Amino acid sequence: MATVEANFDGLVGPTHNYAGLSRGNEASIRHSGEQANPKAAALQGLEKMKALWELGFVQGVFPPQERPDMVTLRRLGFNGSDARVLSDAARQAPAVLAACCSASSMWTANAATVSPSADCTDGKVHFTPANLVSKFHRSLEHEVTGKILKATFNNPDFFVHHRALPASDCFGDEGAANHTRFCYGYGEPGVTLFVYGKESFNPRPTSRKYPARQSLEASQAIARSHQLNTNNVVYAQQNPEVIDQGVFHNDVIAVGNRNLLFCHARAFTHQTAVYQTLQKALGTRALHIVEVTEQQVSVTQAVNSYLFNSQLLTLKNDRTLIVVPSECREEPAVWSCLQNLLADKGCPITDLKVLNLRQSMHNGGGPACLRLRVVLSDQELAATNPHCLINETRLETLGQWINKHYRDRLSSEDLADPMLLNDSRTALDELTNILQLGSVYSFQN
């Protein structure tokens, strides 16, 4: 039975803006208050999906969250018509309005943790939406995310959907952004690496400038829920020092694919021990580690360029492609590092693709952030909602949909515009029909 690793990217929503809400995310803070271009952001994301689909990868798409989040604004005491709620919120609590107009759903690595059927004792694919409790605006997402996942993977013979973990910082869960799976073939049982920033019930030294987002206890709970073999699960702590330098998720400092780990030398605490534990769990076949030193690329340069927030993809000729944002080309040390890797005949990274993801990068999300990896057998892929899978017709339809509904400029003052709300709802209603997801948004019920 053939098995593939599908990538599901999220479309940015019509209210894409730079509110600077994500403390610890250097790019998000740096571009706070700038004018955004939702149309360009969505088209850049769609172009990324097209590029990987044209290379032969199975590529899927998820819709954005409904924003502004009128349900939450009303829960927070704003009443009356939609227009009244928006105007009162803009006048009385503009920061709250900005939060209720923002979403991280375009970065689907944050959306959920997914375990392949080969790793789960019940032989099914397991999904757990991330609770994202570290940031208020992100904590609003998991309910709709769960509905989207269920509508996309809707056959209970193959898929198991769990509720998000309890909404407590003790079980702070950031999804696949802190989760990597190692294997030799996607259909074989693999080794799951969970990376955490803190231990909620057994405190150890952690970051000081920025709060750690992922807890060990959250990762352990997901491993239990997904029925993972404990011998094939590894937990590693993120280096607190690099969290304080803007490495808010592990996928900003490390990325893996099959039996390859590409990371910075300061990614983890006790890094050599992490390598040894991973190798032991993988067994007799080798784990390939490509480690970049501080002398080659500093943590600051890695954060600015998102070198490690790249995608590693296995091409049909068994070569490994690395997909990086165009910012990597603009950072001399990073670009030199990539060229040296490609020139090294012993390096498993053999091919390079550069993409323009400027709108996403200004909010702190690169290629790895934009995709959720879902390993699927032929049967599981056939049971997946086909309307959420990219093909030539769907690319054309989505491009037309974006050009029809999205604004090419958006500032914080526009968030209170009732027409933006109406236009967004019209767009999302049409999108759920295109993707045949049913009613996943509150305004549709």
Sequence and secondary structure as in RCSB ss.txt:
>XXXX:A:sequence
MATVEANFDGLVGPTHNYAGLSRGNEASIRHSGEQANPKAAALQGLEKMKALWELGFVQGVFPPQERPDMVTLRR
LGFNGSDARVLSDAARQAPAVLAACCSASSMWTANAATVSPSADCTDGKVHFTPANLVSKFHRSLEHEVTGKILK
ATFNNPDFFVHHRALPASDCFGDEGAANHTRFCYGYGEPGVTLFVYGKESFNPRPTSRKYPARQSLEASQAIARS
HQLNTNNVVYAQQNPEVIDQGVFHNDVIAVGNRNLLFCHARAFTHQTAVYQTLQKALGTRALHIVEVTEQQVSVT
QAVNSYLFNSQLLTLKNDRTLIVVPSECREEPAVWSCLQNLLADKGCPITDLKVLNLRQSMHNGGGPACLRLRVV
LSDQELAATNPHCLINETRLETLGQWINKHYRDRLSSEDLADPMLLNDSRTALDELTNILQLGSVYSFQN
>XXXX:A:secstr
  EEEEEEEE   TT       TT HHHHHTTT  B HHHHHHHHHHHHHHHHHTT  EEEE    SS HHHHHH
TT  SSHHHHHHHHHHH HHHHHHHT   TTSGGGTEEEE GGGBTTSSEEEEE   TTSHHHHTSHHHHHHHHH
HHS  TTTEEE     SSGGG   GGGGEEEE SSTTS  EEEEEESB SSS     SSS    BHHHHHHHHHH
TTB GGGEEEEEB HHHHTTT  SGGGTEEEETTEEEEETTSBTTHHHHHHHHHHHHTTS  EEEEE TTTS HH
HHHHHTSSS EEEE TTS EEEEEETHHHHSHHHHHHHHHHHH TT SEEEEEEE  HHHHTTT  TTTTEEEEE
EEHHHHHTS GGGB  HHHHHHHHHHHHHH  S B GGGGG HHHHHHHHHHHHHHHHHTT    SGGG 
